[in-house]
Amino acid sequence: MKSKKYILLIICFLAVAFANAQDTIMLMKGKRIAVSNSRIEVTSKGNTVVSYQNAKGKTKSKHIDKIFSVSNDSGEQVLYVPDTAAEEPSVENMRAFLRGKADFREGFCWGFYAGGVAAMAAGVVIPTLKFKVGSNNAEIPIGMVVPFGYIFVVGNTTKSVEKLKAANPNLSDNEYYIFGAQAAISQKRMRDGALGVLTGGVIWIVAASISD
C-alpha cells in the first residue's frame, strides 16, 4: 500500500516538474529560453519584469521590453506592443521575424575558421609599421587591420533567399521569417569571425614570441 502512495507522489512530482518545464520565453533578440514558474511582477522601483526560474533552478528576471512573449500550457502571452508611430512590425510579423532568428542563431559557421586563418596570415605576411615617437621607436602591426576589416565585411553578409530555401526545403515563405533568418546568419558570421580573429591573433602572438 505504501509503495502505491510513493509511486503516486512520484508521478505527481514529475507531472508538476514537466508542466513547469513547458514555459518558454521568446526574447526580442530572437532567442528562446526554457524556464519554469514564469510570472509578471512589478519591482520596488516600478519596473515591470518577468520573473522565472532557469534550467539551474535560479530565479532570474527580465524587463518586459526585452521579451516578446511567454508561452506555457495556457498558451502564449504577448508582451510586445508595436509602436505604430514608429512603424514597428505588427505582432504577427515580429513573431515570424523572431522565429526566423531563433531557428538560425545556433552553431558555428565557416566565419570562425576563416577569421582565424586571416588573422594568422596577416600577422605573418604583412610586416609591422615602424616609426619614431620622439626618441623612442614604435611599431604598429598593420597586418591586424586586415582581419578586423574581414569581421566588418563578413558581418554584413548573409545567405540569399534562394540558398536558404535550397538548404531548407521546408523553410517558411513568410518574408519576415526570412528576414529574421538572414539577420541571425549575419550576426552569427560576425560573432564567429570575431572569435576566429581573436583566436588566430593569440596564436600568432604566442608563436611570434616563441620564435623570438
N, C-alpha and C positions, 0 to 999 in steps of 0.2 A: 504493500500500500504506500509506504514511504517512497519507494522508488518511483512510483507513478507521479507522486507530488513533485519530486525532484525533476522528473522529465518535463512535467507541465511548467514548472518555474523556468527551466532552461529554454523551453520553446517560447515562453512569454518574453524572456530577456532577449533572445535572438530576434524576435519579431519587432520589439521596440528598437533594438540597435539597427536592424535593417531599415526600418521606417525612417530613423534619423539620418541614415547614410544617404537617403534619396535626395536631400536638399542640394540644389545646385545653384551657385551664384554665377551669373554672366557679368563680367566686368566690362566697363566701357572701353578698355584697351583690347578687348577681344580675347579674353581668357576665361575658361570655365574652371571653377574650383568646387570640389565636392566638400560639403560641410554638413553639420548636424545642428539642431536646435537654433536655427536662424530666426531672428526676430528684429523688429524695428523698435529702436529706442531713442529717446531724447536725452542727451548728456546734460550735465550740470551747467555747461556753457551754452546750452541751447542748440547744439548741433544735432541733426537727425542722422543716425547711423544705423547700420545693420550689424548686429552682434551675432556671433556664431562660434561654434567650436570647429577647429580644423581637424585634419586627419590624426594629429597627435593628441587631440583632446584639449588643446589650449584655447582659451577664449580670446577671440580677436574681434575687431570691428572695423568697418569701413564707412566713410561718408556716403550718403546715398547718391551724391553727384558722380561717384566713381562706379556706380552699379547700374547696369541696365535692368536686370530683373532677378528675382529669386523664385526658383521653381521647387515644388515639393509635391507630395501626393495629392494636395488640394488643387494643384495647377500652378500657373505662372503669375506672379505679381510683378507687373512692370513698374519700375521706379523712374524710368527715363521719361522726361516731359520735353518734347521738342519746342524750341523757341521759334515760333512762326515768323517773328520779325527778323530773325537772323537766317531764315530759310533753312533751318536744320531739317534733316530727313525725318520722315514720319516714323512712327513706332515700328511698322511692318518693314520699312526699308532699312531702318537701323538694325533691326533684328537679323535681317538677311545679311547685312554687311558684317556684323559681329560674328555670325556663324561662319562666314567665309574666312574671317581672320582666325577664329578658333580652330577650324579644321586644317589650316595650313601653317600654323605657328610652330609646330613641334619639329625637332630633328635638325641635325647638322646638314649642311649642303656643301657644294664644292668651294664656296667662298672661303671657308676656313683654310683649306689646303692651298688654294691659290694665294691667299693673303700671306701665309707663312713662307711660301716659295718666293713671293715678290719681295718680302722684307729681307730674306737672306741673300737673294740675288742682288738686290740693290746695294746692300751693305758691302758685298764682295766686289762687284763690278764698278760701281760709281765711287770715285775717290772722295775723300773729305776735302772741304774747302778750308785752306789755311790762310790766316790773316793776322795782322798785329793790332793789338789794342794798347796803345801807348808803348811801353817797353815789354809787354807780355805777348806771347804767341797764343793764338786761339784757333780752334778747329770746329767746323760745323759739318756734321755728317749729312751732306745734302742728299745722299742716296736715300735717306729715310723719307724724303718728300714724296718719292715715287709710290711706296706702299700706302702712305696716307692719302695720296691722290686716288689710289686704287679704291680705298674704302669709300670715298665720296662718289666715285663713278659707279661702283657695284651697288652702292646703296640706293642709287636712282634707277636701277634696272629691275625688271620683273619678267614674268612669263606672259606671252601673248595669250589671248583668249583661245586661239586655235591650239596652241601647245598644251594649255591647261586641259582642254576638252579631249585632246588626243591621249593624254596620260590618264585622264579620269573620265571615262565614258559616261558615268552616271552623274557627272557634275551638274549642279543646278543651272538652269538657264537664266535665273534671276540676275539682272545686271549688278545689283547691289552686292549679291553674294560673290560675284566675280571680282568686283572692286575690292571687297574685303580680302579675298584670297590673294589678289595681286599685291595689296598693301602688306599682308603678312609675309609674303615671299620677299618683297623689297626690304622689309625690316630685318628678316632673318639673314639675308645676304649681307647687310651692313653689319649686323651683330657678329656673324660668323667671320666675316672679313676682318673686322677689328680684332677679334680674338686670335685669328690666324696671324695677323701682322704683329701683334704683341708677342705671341709665342715665337714666331720667326725672329723677331728683333732680339729677344732674350737669348735665343740660341746663338745668334750671330755675335752678340756682345761677349757671351761666355767663351765662344770659340776664338774670338779675336784676342781676348785677354790671356787665354791659354797659349796661343801661338806666340804672343809677345814674350 
